[in-house]
Amino acid sequence: MAAIRSASWRRTAGDPALLGAVVGVWVLLLLFVLFPMAHLLERAFVDDGRFTLAPLLESLADPSHRAAFVNSLVLATSVGVCGTALGFLFALTAARGGLGRHWLTFLDAAALLPLVSPPFTTSISIIFSFGPKGFITHDLLGLANASVYGFWSTALAETLTYFPIAYLTLRPILAAIDPNLEEMALSLGGSRWRTFRTVTLPLAVPGFANSFLLLFAASLADFATPLILAGNSFPVLPTQAYLQITGLFDFKGGAVLSLILLVPAAAVFLLQRYWVGRRTYVTVTGKVGQRSRTRAIAPWVVALLTGACVAVAAVIAYFYALLLVASLVVAFGANNSFTLHHYHVIFTEGLPAIRDTLIIAAIGMPLGGLYGVLVGYLIARRDFPGKQAMEIVAMINYALPGTIVGIAYLIAFNDPPVALTGGALVIVACYVFRYSPTGIRAAVAQLQQIDRSIEEASASLGAGVGQTFRRVTLPLIAPAFFAGLGVVFIRSMTAISATIFLVSINWMLITVRILENMTELALGPAAAFSVFVIVVVFVVVAGLSLVLARLRAPAAGGAARSFLGG
């Protein structure tokens, strides 16, 4: 083992390009991942140079914090269960319903719309629908002074916001289940319901577990939606941590409260691993055979599932149409006269936030894409000391709730020797190192499908690692690169949980302005900002997809030729 490690060190040291890439990535990871986490732990558990649990015990002893912790668990569990069920409904309909291409496009569009808009956009529409002057409560039902704030509205908003994550997780799992297994159960006399209950559902358990974990963690980290909708009657821990820092300027208290969020998230992760690890769920064996057309779902059930999906999609479409209408009237529910005043406001008073957000997204997008494919390439293709450690560290910011990452960055970069708070660099770094792991995993998965002989042929012709990566590998993993670009841009335009701690008078973000408008009850500009973000994201994502479609066809066949001909 020692000889193998020594040989790995020698190979790395003998390749300047590889050595430079590894050292460069580790410097970035140390500065923007480990350094903030170390400062967060130090601020929470070190007092006068000594380790102490006193701040943690004081927080747990506070009745309001205990109530917020319990409320956070109740909300996250509800969103996890309901969002997973809703995602399964869409995934089952798409994977097993036998729908045509147009229906599948419709389901994808309805499910993905919440992912490309600010996370509290649904909250605005819920207030417009069920508030004191809401379209449903006031205009249709005639209710006066209806209260929209509390647990139920918060759970509804988060469920509609995050269920697409469950849909994207469950759909490929259901599609990968061999229909022959269901056909065999039916041929042995099992009913459709029994086949679905004893064959299909058990094989989808890993998807259920992962979906619940992802939605539980997303809800646990979301403070913007509870800040708008939960109100004082239903406080949750993320909002308590946010108010502890922004209201009381208590960095230690905010750090402790944010770290408490890790306990339930880690517990659910371990429970999920234990539950899924007890059994095997293999259905893709690599054996070539004819896949039957499943009869496990009756036609009338398919119609029922499709109808349910259409109903949910209609609710989503209604909320976003309401958002558009609210951005075009004077005061929704009070004065519905047409106006462009709200758009005039966001393009005058809100122009600095729009400019700053687009600049930060434009800088972070290529940096995040390049960082993702570089780290993915090193992990999947190169052998060097500390490779597994690099993979783990690169995923830390992605795995942690955004509130924790934001507070860690604020504490770490607020004072010398690395005082970055208040500038654009710290916001860009937060986006890159929090959301680029999506591009890393995409690059790793794609490189596993590419024959190493292509790169070996380049090396045999005298090309170095850097030249081979630039001229051969990078064109072949263009989809992973563009996936990283898209995710970083979308999150740069829509995220708030981490970066709200990092904005300043010099650099402001659209999502922060939307939140400010919501708290000040300036709902018209908030709606106009949200519509603007959605349009920009759709335009950029469509542009990236178009560029990728044009590059993808010639890339696979022309990558090696471009190197040989260059």
Summary of the structure (lengths in Angstrom):
residues: 566
radius of gyration: 25.2
end to end distance: 41.0
largest distance: 79.4
contacts: 1929
relative contact order: 0.12
helix: 75%
strand: 2%
